[in-house]
Amino acid sequence: MAKTYELPFKLINPGLFHTESFVHGEWVKSKSGHFFEVIDPGTGNPWASCPTNDAADVDAAVESCHTCFESYKKISPRSRAQMLFKWDSLIRENREDLAMLLVYETGKPRSEAYGELEYSAGFTWWFAGEAERIQGTVFTPSTPDRRVFTIKQPLGVAAALVPWNFPIAMVLRKAGAALAAGCTMVVKPSPETPITCLALAYLADKAGFPKGALNVLTTDLEKTPELSEALCRHSLVKKVTFTGSTRVGKLIAKLCSDGLKKVTLELGGNCPFLIFDDANIDQAMGQLFALKWRHAGQACVTANRVYVQAGIFDAFLERWSTESKKLIVGHGADKTTTMGPVTTPRGVEKALSLVADAKKKGAKVLMGGNKLSDTTGYFFEPTVITGITDDMEIASEEIFAPICTFIRFETETEAVKAANDTSMGLASYCFTKNVDRIWRLFENLEAGMIGLNTGNSSAAESPFGGMKQSGYGKESGKDVAVAEYMTTKTGTLTVEGII
């Protein structure tokens, strides 16, 4: 039986709060009747419960999407755009409530929740415009009495496997592109963050999307592999999009290979941040501060390894530590908080393990390095470490915690080699006022996205995706993101008497 909890906050629009899965316009329980608890990372206490869906629940959700797709794909691009614009409007109207739900699911401070919402709504706005810009081609081939033309058609039902660190943004980035293309979608949110996803489905329904256009199946951590595999293997699912770890991404790719399904994978990062002697220090400091400490370091594009040139290393590190000590760690709902908890207890355990390994192998912890023991919830101290060597786990693993590592370098060649010495290639950042060096770094750094004198550059209009073991495919951006949900069909016509 589902437990009933008293919400620890009040919503302006109580209708936004739902705790059942959403299939074909209806709020439904799982076939098993089981539920799981949603935990507030700031207290460690449950505040809601949702259905534990498993493989038995997949067919109904996918069949619903497929039935809807047969008619939705024929809706005019203008109509799809109007629905996306309405969805965008409703999301913005419910900004305060969505931000509060986000705080209690992820732990991030309210100011960051507002930031995610502004970023997220960029996707509904952008893809509403893209819906009407899906075009084919006509051209004359090598044989002069023929004409070749192409049209783009939606693939069908898509499945989205969404992470917990930016749950609203990741749903809208995936669903916005799919719905613009004419696809329908089943979303499986992370067990930590189902409530915001259900709220988005509620608003999509209010925006006029037909029943089955956007379905949501929630589940717990234990049943996540089973539910995900069933979605990947379902014969009516033609596209799978996943954001998460490289380890799980490889499993998703293997599952989808059996059905030759189209797959987009946005996987882990081990992102280097290079600061040269000639950089604007204020600029580099501000961008790194926002990038590193945002959501307690729990972003795939966060700076994992900070390389600072020898001439400014000591001064930069001293200033960084001074500024970092001003962070106020607390519950995200507290207006004074500037850094919240990590979202899961696993995050605290991993952070402790990484720090212990680094210290054992000779690293120096300048500040932090511990779990905050005088608070409830999953809090970890903002941590600064130097003396990093290649044999340390923290040098090669995605940290996903408020731990900042600093490494001294002498030359550009040395820095680039070290930055690229990773199996991942999601994002890299570099700060220098040498224009020749900027161009060299842009070409030589091995990552799908390069921040040139800027930190996080993700936006709806910019293609987002990595290389190497950070995945393949693109989300966001002009043409490419919608194309991930479409197939190109080629027609060849012989025209008599044209020559």
C-alpha positions in Angstrom: 0.0 0.0 0.0 1.1 3.5 -0.8 2.0 5.7 2.2 0.5 9.1 2.6 2.8 11.9 3.7 2.2 15.4 4.7 4.1 17.7 2.3 6.8 19.6 4.1 5.9 22.7 1.9 2.8 24.3 0.3 2.1 24.4 -3.4 0.5 27.3 -5.1 -1.1 24.8 -7.5 -1.8 21.6 -5.6 -2.9 20.0 -8.8 0.7 19.8 -9.9 1.5 17.2 -7.2 1.0 13.6 -8.4 2.4 10.3 -7.1 1.1 7.7 -9.6 2.5 6.8 -13.0 1.0 8.5 -16.0 -0.2 6.3 -18.9 -2.6 7.3 -21.7 -3.8 10.4 -19.8 -4.6 8.4 -16.6 -2.9 8.2 -13.2 -2.2 4.5 -12.6 -0.6 2.2 -10.1 1.8 -0.6 -10.9 0.5 -4.0 -11.6 2.4 -5.3 -8.6 0.8 -2.7 -6.3 4.2 -1.9 -4.8 5.4 1.6 -4.0 8.8 3.2 -3.1 9.6 6.3 -1.1 11.0 9.6 -2.4 13.6 11.0 0.0 14.5 14.6 0.8 18.4 14.6 0.6 18.4 17.5 3.0 16.9 15.5 5.8 17.1 11.9 4.8 13.3 11.6 5.4 10.6 10.4 2.9 8.0 12.9 1.7 6.2 11.0 -1.1 5.8 7.6 -2.6 5.4 6.4 -6.2 4.6 3.1 -8.0 7.3 0.5 -8.4 6.7 -0.3 -12.0 8.4 -3.3 -13.6 8.5 -5.2 -16.9 4.9 -6.1 -16.5 3.9 -2.5 -16.8 5.9 -1.7 -20.0 3.6 -3.1 -22.7 0.6 -1.0 -21.8 2.7 2.2 -21.7 4.4 1.5 -25.0 1.2 0.3 -26.7 -0.4 3.6 -25.6 2.4 5.6 -27.1 2.3 3.6 -30.4 -1.5 4.0 -30.7 -1.0 7.8 -30.2 1.9 7.9 -32.6 -0.2 6.6 -35.5 -2.3 9.8 -35.4 0.2 12.2 -33.7 2.7 11.8 -36.6 0.1 13.2 -39.0 -0.5 16.3 -36.9 0.8 19.4 -38.7 4.1 20.8 -37.4 2.3 24.0 -36.6 0.0 22.1 -34.3 2.9 20.4 -32.6 4.6 23.7 -32.1 1.5 25.2 -30.6 1.3 22.4 -28.0 5.0 22.8 -27.2 4.5 26.6 -26.7 1.6 26.0 -24.5 3.6 23.4 -22.4 6.4 26.0 -22.2 3.9 28.6 -20.9 2.5 26.3 -18.3 6.0 25.3 -17.0 6.9 29.0 -16.6 3.6 29.8 -14.9 4.3 27.0 -12.4 7.9 28.0 -11.8 7.6 28.5 -8.0 6.0 25.1 -7.4 8.3 23.2 -9.8 11.3 24.8 -8.1 10.1 23.6 -4.7 9.6 20.1 -5.9 13.0 20.1 -7.4 14.6 21.3 -4.1 13.1 18.4 -2.2 14.0 15.8 -4.8 17.5 16.8 -5.6 18.6 18.8 -2.6 19.9 21.7 -4.7 19.4 25.3 -3.4 16.3 27.1 -4.5 18.4 29.6 -6.5 19.8 26.7 -8.5 16.3 25.2 -8.9 15.2 28.5 -10.6 18.3 28.3 -12.8 17.5 24.8 -13.9 13.9 25.8 -14.7 15.1 28.7 -16.8 17.5 26.5 -18.6 14.9 23.7 -19.0 12.2 25.9 -20.4 14.7 26.9 -23.1 14.2 23.4 -24.6 10.4 23.6 -24.9 10.7 27.1 -26.4 13.5 26.0 -28.8 11.9 22.8 -30.0 8.6 24.5 -30.5 10.4 26.6 -33.1 12.2 23.6 -34.6 9.0 21.7 -35.2 8.2 23.9 -38.2 11.7 23.8 -39.6 11.9 20.1 -40.4 12.6 20.0 -44.1 13.5 17.7 -46.9 15.5 18.3 -50.1 15.1 18.1 -53.9 18.1 17.9 -56.2 19.4 16.8 -59.7 21.6 13.7 -59.4 24.3 12.5 -61.8 21.7 11.1 -64.2 20.1 14.2 -65.7 16.6 12.8 -66.3 16.1 12.0 -62.7 15.2 14.0 -59.6 16.1 12.9 -56.1 14.1 14.1 -53.1 14.2 13.4 -49.4 11.6 13.6 -46.6 12.1 13.2 -42.9 9.7 11.1 -40.9 9.4 10.5 -37.1 10.8 7.1 -35.9 7.9 6.1 -33.6 7.9 5.5 -29.9 10.9 6.7 -28.0 12.0 5.7 -24.5 13.9 8.2 -22.3 15.9 7.0 -19.3 16.5 10.2 -17.3 19.0 10.9 -14.5 18.4 12.6 -11.1 20.8 15.5 -11.2 18.9 17.7 -13.7 15.6 15.9 -13.9 13.4 18.7 -15.4 16.1 19.7 -17.9 16.7 16.2 -19.1 13.0 15.3 -19.6 12.4 18.5 -21.6 15.6 18.2 -23.6 14.6 14.7 -24.7 10.8 15.0 -24.8 10.9 18.4 -26.5 12.9 17.1 -29.4 10.8 13.9 -29.7 7.5 15.6 -29.6 8.6 18.3 -32.1 9.7 15.5 -34.5 6.3 13.8 -34.3 7.4 10.9 -32.0 5.8 9.9 -28.8 7.7 9.0 -25.6 7.8 6.9 -22.5 9.9 8.5 -19.7 11.5 6.5 -16.9 12.6 9.0 -14.3 15.3 8.3 -11.8 14.0 6.8 -8.5 15.3 9.9 -6.7 13.3 12.4 -8.8 9.9 11.0 -10.1 7.7 13.8 -8.8 9.0 16.6 -11.1 8.6 14.3 -14.1 5.0 13.5 -13.2 4.4 17.2 -12.8 5.7 17.8 -16.3 3.5 15.1 -17.7 0.5 16.7 -16.0 1.3 20.0 -17.6 1.9 18.4 -21.0 -1.6 16.9 -20.7 -3.0 20.4 -19.8 -1.1 21.8 -22.8 -3.2 19.6 -25.2 -0.9 16.8 -26.1 -3.0 13.7 -27.0 -3.3 10.8 -24.7 -0.3 8.6 -25.0 2.0 11.3 -26.4 4.0 11.4 -23.1 3.8 8.5 -20.6 5.7 8.2 -17.4 6.7 5.0 -15.6 8.2 5.4 -12.1 10.2 2.7 -10.3 12.7 2.2 -7.5 16.4 1.5 -7.6 16.0 -2.3 -7.5 13.5 -2.5 -10.4 15.2 0.1 -12.5 17.4 -2.4 -14.5 14.3 -4.6 -15.2 12.1 -1.7 -16.3 14.8 -0.2 -18.4 15.7 -3.5 -20.2 12.0 -4.1 -20.9 11.7 -0.6 -22.6 14.9 -1.2 -24.6 13.8 -4.6 -25.8 10.2 -3.7 -26.7 9.6 -4.2 -30.4 7.5 -1.0 -30.7 10.3 1.2 -29.1 12.3 2.6 -32.0 14.6 5.0 -30.2 16.2 5.0 -26.8 17.9 8.1 -25.2 19.9 7.7 -22.0 21.7 10.1 -19.8 23.9 8.5 -17.0 27.0 6.6 -16.4 29.3 5.1 -19.0 29.0 1.7 -17.4 25.2 1.7 -17.7 25.3 3.4 -21.1 27.3 0.4 -22.5 24.6 -2.0 -21.2 21.9 0.1 -22.8 23.7 0.1 -26.1 24.0 -3.7 -26.0 20.3 -4.2 -25.2 19.3 -1.9 -28.1 21.7 -3.6 -30.5 19.5 -6.7 -30.7 16.7 -4.6 -32.2 19.0 -2.3 -34.1 17.3 0.6 -32.3 18.6 4.2 -32.7 20.3 5.3 -29.5 21.6 8.5 -28.0 24.0 8.2 -25.1 25.0 11.2 -23.0 27.4 9.5 -20.5 30.0 10.3 -17.9 32.6 13.1 -17.9 36.0 13.6 -16.4 36.2 17.2 -17.6 39.5 19.2 -17.4 39.6 22.9 -16.7 42.8 24.6 -17.9 43.9 28.0 -16.6 46.9 29.7 -18.2 49.2 32.4 -16.8 47.7 35.0 -19.1 44.1 34.2 -18.2 41.7 36.8 -16.8 41.8 35.5 -13.2 38.5 37.0 -12.2 36.8 35.5 -15.2 38.3 32.1 -14.6 37.6 32.1 -10.9 33.9 33.1 -11.4 33.3 30.6 -14.1 35.0 27.7 -12.2 33.2 28.6 -9.0 29.8 28.4 -10.6 30.7 25.3 -12.6 32.3 23.3 -9.7 30.1 24.0 -6.8 26.8 24.0 -8.6 24.6 21.2 -7.3 27.4 20.1 -5.0 29.5 19.1 -8.0 26.9 16.7 -9.3 26.9 17.6 -13.0 28.4 15.5 -15.9 30.0 18.7 -17.3 31.4 20.0 -14.0 35.2 20.6 -13.7 36.7 17.3 -12.5 40.4 18.2 -12.8 41.6 21.8 -12.6 45.0 22.5 -14.2 46.6 25.8 -13.3 49.8 27.0 -14.9 52.8 27.3 -12.5 53.0 31.1 -12.6 49.6 31.7 -11.0 49.1 28.3 -9.3 49.7 29.4 -5.7 47.9 32.7 -5.8 44.9 31.1 -7.6 44.7 28.2 -5.1 44.8 30.5 -2.1 42.1 32.7 -3.5 40.0 29.7 -4.5 40.2 28.3 -1.0 39.3 31.6 0.6 36.2 32.0 -1.6 35.2 28.4 -1.1 35.2 28.7 2.7 32.3 31.3 2.3 30.0 28.6 0.9 27.0 28.0 3.2 26.0 24.3 3.2 22.5 23.6 4.2 19.0 22.5 3.1 18.1 23.7 -0.3 14.9 25.4 1.0 16.9 27.6 3.3 17.3 31.0 1.6 20.9 31.4 3.0 22.1 28.1 1.5 24.6 28.4 -1.3 25.4 24.6 -1.6 23.0 21.8 -0.8 23.5 18.1 0.0 24.5 15.5 -2.5 21.4 13.7 -3.7 22.0 10.1 -2.6 23.8 8.5 0.3 25.9 6.6 -2.3 27.3 10.0 -3.3 28.6 10.6 0.3 30.1 7.1 0.4 31.9 7.6 -2.9 33.2 11.0 -1.9 34.7 9.6 1.3 36.3 6.7 -0.6 37.9 9.0 -3.2 39.3 11.3 -0.5 40.7 8.4 1.5 42.3 6.9 -1.6 43.9 10.2 -2.5 45.2 10.9 1.0 46.7 7.4 1.2 48.6 8.0 -2.1 50.0 11.3 -1.0 47.4 14.0 -1.9 47.0 17.0 0.4 43.5 18.0 1.5 43.5 21.8 1.9 39.9 22.0 3.2 37.0 19.7 3.8 37.1 16.0 3.0 34.5 14.9 5.4 30.8 14.2 5.7 29.0 16.8 7.8 28.2 14.9 10.9 26.2 17.6 12.8 23.4 17.7 10.2 20.8 15.3 8.9 20.7 14.5 5.2 23.5 13.7 2.8 25.9 16.6 3.3 29.6 16.6 2.3 32.0 19.4 3.0 33.3 21.5 0.1 36.7 20.0 -0.4 39.9 21.2 -2.1 42.7 18.7 -2.8 46.2 19.2 -4.4 49.1 16.8 -5.1 46.9 14.6 -7.4 48.7 11.8 -9.3 47.6 9.5 -12.0 47.4 6.4 -9.8 44.7 8.0 -7.7 41.0 7.0 -8.2 40.0 10.7 -8.1 42.2 11.4 -11.2 40.4 9.0 -13.4 36.8 8.7 -12.0 33.9 11.1 -12.4 33.7 12.6 -8.9 30.1 13.8 -8.7 30.6 15.4 -5.3 31.8 18.8 -4.0 35.5 17.9 -4.4 37.8 20.2 -6.4 41.3 18.9 -7.4 44.1 21.2 -8.5 47.1 20.2 -10.6 50.1 22.4 -11.5 51.4 22.5 -15.1 54.2 24.2 -16.9 53.5 24.1 -20.7 50.5 24.0 -23.0 51.7 20.7 -24.5 51.9 19.2 -21.0 48.4 20.5 -20.1 46.7 19.2 -23.3 48.3 15.8 -22.9 47.1 15.5 -19.3 43.7 16.9 -20.1 43.2 14.3 -22.9 44.5 11.4 -20.8 41.1 10.0 -20.0 38.7 7.5 -21.6 36.0 10.2 -21.5 35.5 13.2 -23.7 32.3 15.1 -22.7 33.5 18.7 -22.1 36.8 20.6 -21.6 37.4 24.2 -20.5 40.3 26.6 -21.1 41.1 30.1 -20.0 43.7 32.2 -21.9 43.9 35.5 -23.7 46.2 34.2 -26.4 44.0 33.9 -29.4 46.3 31.5 -31.2 46.3 29.2 -28.2 42.5 29.4 -27.9 42.2 28.0 -31.5 44.9 25.3 -30.8 43.0 24.2 -27.7 39.7 24.1 -29.4 41.1 21.7 -32.0 43.4 19.7 -29.7 41.3 19.0 -26.7 39.4 15.7 -27.0 35.9 16.5 -26.0 32.6 17.1 -27.7 32.1 20.5 -26.1 34.9 23.1 -25.4 34.4 26.1 -23.2 36.7 28.8 -24.4 37.0 31.4 -21.6 33.7 30.2 -20.4 32.4 27.6 -18.0 29.1 25.7 -18.6 28.0 26.6 -22.1 25.0 24.2 -22.4 21.9 25.8 -24.0 19.0 24.7 -26.1 20.5 26.2 -29.2 23.9 24.4 -28.8 24.5 20.8 -29.7 25.2 18.8 -26.6 27.1 15.5 -26.6 30.5 14.0 -26.1 33.1 11.7 -27.8 35.1 8.7 -26.7 33.4 6.9 -23.8 31.2 9.9 -23.0 28.7 8.6 -25.6 27.4 9.4 -29.0 24.5 11.4 -30.6 23.6 15.0 -29.9 20.9 16.6 -27.9 19.9 20.3 -28.3 21.0 22.5 -31.2 19.7 23.3 -34.6 18.7 20.4 -36.8 20.8 17.7 -35.0 18.6 17.1 -31.9 15.3 16.6 -33.8 17.1 14.5 -36.4 17.9 12.0 -33.7 14.2 11.2 -33.6 13.7 11.0 -37.4 14.6 8.9 -40.4 15.4 10.2 -43.8 13.5 8.6 -46.7 14.9 9.0 -50.2 12.7 9.1 -53.4 14.1 8.9 -56.9 11.9 9.9 -59.9 12.6 9.5 -63.6 11.1 12.5 -65.5 10.4 11.7 -69.2 11.1 14.5 -71.7 13.1 16.6 -69.2 16.2 16.4 -71.4 
